[in-house]
Amino acid sequence: MTKLLLSVHVLAAILAVGSITVAASMFPRYALQALGDGGKDGRSVGIAALLHRVCRAYALAGVAVPVFGIATGAALGVLTDAWLITSLALTTIAAALLAVAILPGQQRLLALAQEAPAHEMNGRRTPAPEALPQDAPAPHEPVRAVPTPEAARSAATRLTMLTGIFNVLWAVVVVLMIVRPGSTTGA
């Protein structure tokens, strides 16, 4: 039974966490491209939306990783070992980072990218002039504030940094799972 639990744990980690690390790492690039091209072809927006959906879906599937990890640890009798407790703590931090910062950050950038085709005027989003009737007065109420390219780049850079931290946390967990410092079950 231990081998089955361990196999499911490792497969879930590879498929779920691996997918999240790749998709989350690629997301900022495509979100910035979508903001930069103003959504002209929609390709970058579509890719960014897909990458965000992958992160969200696999985050839910990723719950299986600690569940089967704890079950495996219980079967091996190592639930109180320092390496496992540290791994669980790092997993909790990584999950919180994903849920509280990375996914919402992706959502914000994606929303900006999907709104990008709106016309920009004096740093404010307004309807495109060609969408207004010829005799209509210029709009006085802005529809939405437009982030500057620097602000969007800053948000993408922050998201890239957070994703890097998420990835490093998982790399440390993998090393702890392999090395198991202090383990008496053999390495």
Sequence and secondary structure as in RCSB ss.txt:
>XXXX:A:sequence
MTKLLLSVHVLAAILAVGSITVAASMFPRYALQALGDGGKDGRSVGIAALLHRVCRAYALAGVAVPVFGIATGAA
LGVLTDAWLITSLALTTIAAALLAVAILPGQQRLLALAQEAPAHEMNGRRTPAPEALPQDAPAPHEPVRAVPTPE
AARSAATRLTMLTGIFNVLWAVVVVLMIVRPGSTTGA
>XXXX:A:secstr
 HHHHHHHHHHHIIIIIHHHHHHHHHHHHHHHHHHHTTTSSSHHHHHHHHHHHHHHHHHHHTTHHHHHHHHHHHH
HT TT HHHHHHHHHHHHHHHHIIIIIHHHHHHHHHHHHHTTSEEETTEEE  GGGS TT     S SEE   HH
HHHHHHHHHHHHHHHHHHHHHHHHHHHHH TT SS  
